[in-house]
Amino acid sequence: MFGRLTWDAIPFHEPIPLITSAVVLLAIASLGIWITKNKWWSYLWNEYVTSTDHKKIGIMYIVMALVMLVRGFADAIMMRAQQSLAIGASQGYLPPEHYNQIFSAHGTIMIFFVAMPFIIGFMNFVVPLQLGVRDVAFPTLNNVSFWLNASGALLINLSLFIGEFARTGWLGFPPLSEKAFSPGVGVDYYLVALQISGVGTVLTGVNFVTTILKIRAPGMSYLRMPVFCWTALASNLLIIAAFPVLTVVLAELMLDRYLGFHFFTNDGGGNSMLYMNLIWVWGHPEVYILVLPAFGIYSEVASTFSGKPLFGYRSMVFATLAICLISFMVWLHHFFTMGAGGDINAVFGIASMIIGIPTGVKIYNWLFTMYGGRVRFTVPVHYLIGFMLTFVIGGLTGVLLAIPPVDFVVHNSLFLVAHFHQVIIGGVVFALMAGYTYWFPKAFGFTLDERIGKWIFWCWFIGFHLAFMPLYVLGFWGATRRMQHIPDPTWAPWLHVAFVGAAIIGIGIALTVVQLLYSIKTRDQRRDVTGDPWDGRTLEWLTLSPPPHYNFAVLPDVHGEEAYWVRKQTAIKQDQLIEEPDYQPIEMPLNTPTGVIVAFFAAVCGFALIWYIWWLAILGLIGAFGIFVWYAWRDEHEHIIPVEEVRANARERRRIRMEHLHNLSQST
Amino acid sequence: MSTVSETPAIGLTHGGSEDTGLGQRGPQSKSIVVPYGFWLFVLSDMVLFSALFASYASLVHATDGGPTTAELFDRKLVAVETLALLLSSFVCGLAMITAKRKSMAWMQIWLLATGALGLVFLGIELFEFSKMIGEGAGPQRSAFLSSFFTLVGCHGAHVTAGLLWLGTMMAQIWAKGFRQDIVRRLLCFSVFWHALDIIWVAIFTIVYLIGTLP
């Protein structure tokens, strides 16, 4: 009846997961009670859960990413604690089988359920606004994508309470991840969760490429799009081209595990190198799926807060697309030591170094954007400068690793761990924090507290360097990654420093919560009444904060690069807005529960697969198909916002803008 | 499909004053956007198959002492199978023409024929699979057979999904007539169905033809 699911699956005898489970369940329960008490369920259901509004979906992605960041960080601090305790005679507090689950969960969660949803959240929130349109190409699909991602995250978290997680590292390399060596449910949790969220991600890719190529405001030609939109385009092209490969390789491993196939097994002619190649054909572009939009965020921040157009806009676009292309030609550098031979290693080594060139172009572009500008040292600019300092070092260690002979020495060591954390934290996470601060007022109508924001930055910056610079040293000394016990006591001081660094990052994450609560409490002091709190240059600052559901009463006409800046300067010069346009009623997509129901069935089906509850899996599939047919059958897709409402809102906005522009023109 | 009487896509239409000469007249209509997005999805599906082809190509000789391609494949059977699928695509094209003419009866007949030929294809494939499994050449036998069953089976699963979709579409058009969004959906279906042909041609060549070369 319940497959292999028994009471033994609940970790009654292991205090750490048990207590965590209890605390999390308590937190969820109290959150539920709180929402019920305030009667917020229907608001949440109507305004967020079933929403097809790209802004709301973006916010949901980012909330999910922040929650999962806490989970992923808890794993990180546990690892650092274990490694700074389990030295020499001491065995620390985590047994090997638990430690292995923690580092696997940490990597999986941080990449798939923190970095990805955070980035996709920004693309959701920002891209349609920057393109000057009202929504993405497929609003309902967008909602489905989010909920599929969320059910993947749900399954990953469920593995903490019911059963176990994979002990195979974040990419689940066979033959270790095969049934023969990992018979438990851990790898199945990993596979099923990633498959479900992967489907969501592919759909996101399709949605955003269509949006950027086909749905832009009039006059918004390709070379007038903000750089963030370009990077989002490149990132989504990579998603379309790379994620299906992940689907295939994980499906093949599932077939091995569930039906006794021989893709990657040691017997039957299986070939685990096939897995290495396929997973990294996805895995390397994945790095750029994350970092390209991050570069886009830095570009927006650099130009806005320097009060200058982005230096070398076209070279920036070219560099973005060059990286997009080359990122598919370097995957083998992830396994130089696995016997491809000198010639092939040389080709991939050189290709990997070539990627450094367009990336270098970008760094110079940001520097020259700031050069001669009136730089305002806001929180996002702190992250920008911190990024440039950190990322260049991370990039250089990357070039080192791209040299095959060097890689033979330091591969699989803490040097590698330090390198990729340096580019992902220094590159991606700093951008996420910068973007979070930068676009927060657009989403909620008030800015985040600047002072606490700077503390958070310093926690991340100092904490990061303390936590990871020692790992470079240890890597040179031969410390391999993923060690549950440290045999050499002379490494102890470095590991202790690394722990302190992680703890400082932890303070930063805690302060992020403090900042949010404090900013909500004192929001009246920092209201963004104008919709343009940073003196922005792109179209998202044209509309109010938060924007109406339909973003723009009339789609803006774009003249030249920096659509909003040009418009604003003209208005300031003439001390008047453009002529009041003729308002029309607006058709917007209806809310739909399709996404959340499909995701519910997907999660049920996934859970059933993990535990071999076949009847439930089939039921889940039928349910998912049924809801699709039901959705396809409905007749109403859109609702009309009456012209009176549009006009009234737009007139109010014009009044506010007029006041704002008047103030601006007087101050200049 | 005509774009003239198109209702605005999610409130996106707007007559822009400036035409930059590169077609940036604002958002495209749904009859452009929907098939375009669907094409992108089909492309992602092609990438999926390319990974399966890569797996097959690297494992085709890993027979583990078991049967090889030449011993297993029957060219004549596959020829019939291929014919059924290609014909099905042709008939699907006829259905699209009749859909344009809004002739319900003929369109339903052609769609039915499309589905029937698809079923023939699927039947032959299942027959081939069961025969192989019966001979002890199932997917568990060797890495080669694992990759064969996965590649061809994945195509078969796509055909099955297509048949489900086709049935739903037939019922929907029957119930709701030639509504613009439904016709658009039918267009997407035909794109999907033809794409499966392209993939099958590759399977036919790479798996069956090359596999049975003397």
Chai-1 contact restraints between the chains, C-beta under 6 A:
chainA,res_idxA,chainB,res_idxB,connection_type,confidence,min_distance_angstrom,max_distance_angstrom,comment,restraint_id
A,V133,B,L12,contact,1.0,0.0,6.0,A-B,restraint_1
A,V133,B,P27,contact,1.0,0.0,6.0,A-B,restraint_2
A,R134,B,I10,contact,1.0,0.0,6.0,A-B,restraint_3
A,R134,B,G11,contact,1.0,0.0,6.0,A-B,restraint_4
A,R134,B,L12,contact,1.0,0.0,6.0,A-B,restraint_5
A,D135,B,I10,contact,1.0,0.0,6.0,A-B,restraint_6
A,A137,B,V33,contact,1.0,0.0,6.0,A-B,restraint_7
A,A137,B,G37,contact,1.0,0.0,6.0,A-B,restraint_8
A,V202,B,S44,contact,1.0,0.0,6.0,A-B,restraint_9
A,V206,B,G37,contact,1.0,0.0,6.0,A-B,restraint_10
A,V206,B,L40,contact,1.0,0.0,6.0,A-B,restraint_11
A,V206,B,F41,contact,1.0,0.0,6.0,A-B,restraint_12
A,V209,B,L40,contact,1.0,0.0,6.0,A-B,restraint_13
A,T210,B,Y36,contact,1.0,0.0,6.0,A-B,restraint_14
A,T210,B,G37,contact,1.0,0.0,6.0,A-B,restraint_15
A,K214,B,Q28,contact,1.0,0.0,6.0,A-B,restraint_16
A,K214,B,V33,contact,1.0,0.0,6.0,A-B,restraint_17
A,K214,B,Y36,contact,1.0,0.0,6.0,A-B,restraint_18
A,I215,B,P27,contact,1.0,0.0,6.0,A-B,restraint_19
A,P218,B,G16,contact,1.0,0.0,6.0,A-B,restraint_20
A,P218,B,R25,contact,1.0,0.0,6.0,A-B,restraint_21
A,P218,B,G26,contact,1.0,0.0,6.0,A-B,restraint_22
A,G219,B,G16,contact,1.0,0.0,6.0,A-B,restraint_23
A,G219,B,E18,contact,1.0,0.0,6.0,A-B,restraint_24
A,G219,B,Q24,contact,1.0,0.0,6.0,A-B,restraint_25
A,M220,B,Q24,contact,1.0,0.0,6.0,A-B,restraint_26
A,S221,B,T20,contact,1.0,0.0,6.0,A-B,restraint_27
A,S221,B,L22,contact,1.0,0.0,6.0,A-B,restraint_28
A,S221,B,Q24,contact,1.0,0.0,6.0,A-B,restraint_29
A,I240,B,S44,contact,1.0,0.0,6.0,A-B,restraint_30
A,A241,B,V47,contact,1.0,0.0,6.0,A-B,restraint_31
A,P244,B,S44,contact,1.0,0.0,6.0,A-B,restraint_32
A,P244,B,V47,contact,1.0,0.0,6.0,A-B,restraint_33
A,P244,B,L48,contact,1.0,0.0,6.0,A-B,restraint_34
A,V245,B,A51,contact,1.0,0.0,6.0,A-B,restraint_35
A,V248,B,L48,contact,1.0,0.0,6.0,A-B,restraint_36
A,V248,B,A51,contact,1.0,0.0,6.0,A-B,restraint_37
A,V248,B,L52,contact,1.0,0.0,6.0,A-B,restraint_38
A,G260,B,Q140,contact,1.0,0.0,6.0,A-B,restraint_39
A,F261,B,P139,contact,1.0,0.0,6.0,A-B,restraint_40
A,F261,B,S146,contact,1.0,0.0,6.0,A-B,restraint_41
A,H262,B,A143,contact,1.0,0.0,6.0,A-B,restraint_42
A,H262,B,S146,contact,1.0,0.0,6.0,A-B,restraint_43
A,F263,B,S146,contact,1.0,0.0,6.0,A-B,restraint_44
A,G268,B,D64,contact,1.0,0.0,6.0,A-B,restraint_45
A,G268,B,S142,contact,1.0,0.0,6.0,A-B,restraint_46
A,G268,B,A143,contact,1.0,0.0,6.0,A-B,restraint_47
A,G269,B,A62,contact,1.0,0.0,6.0,A-B,restraint_48
A,G269,B,D64,contact,1.0,0.0,6.0,A-B,restraint_49
A,G269,B,S142,contact,1.0,0.0,6.0,A-B,restraint_50
A,G269,B,A143,contact,1.0,0.0,6.0,A-B,restraint_51
A,G270,B,A143,contact,1.0,0.0,6.0,A-B,restraint_52
A,L274,B,S58,contact,1.0,0.0,6.0,A-B,restraint_53
A,Y550,B,G11,contact,1.0,0.0,6.0,A-B,restraint_54
A,L555,B,H14,contact,1.0,0.0,6.0,A-B,restraint_55
A,D557,B,G16,contact,1.0,0.0,6.0,A-B,restraint_56
A,D557,B,S17,contact,1.0,0.0,6.0,A-B,restraint_57
A,D557,B,E18,contact,1.0,0.0,6.0,A-B,restraint_58
A,I586,B,G11,contact,1.0,0.0,6.0,A-B,restraint_59
A,E587,B,P8,contact,1.0,0.0,6.0,A-B,restraint_60
A,E587,B,G11,contact,1.0,0.0,6.0,A-B,restraint_61
A,M588,B,G11,contact,1.0,0.0,6.0,A-B,restraint_62
A,P589,B,I10,contact,1.0,0.0,6.0,A-B,restraint_63
A,V629,B,T168,contact,1.0,0.0,6.0,A-B,restraint_64
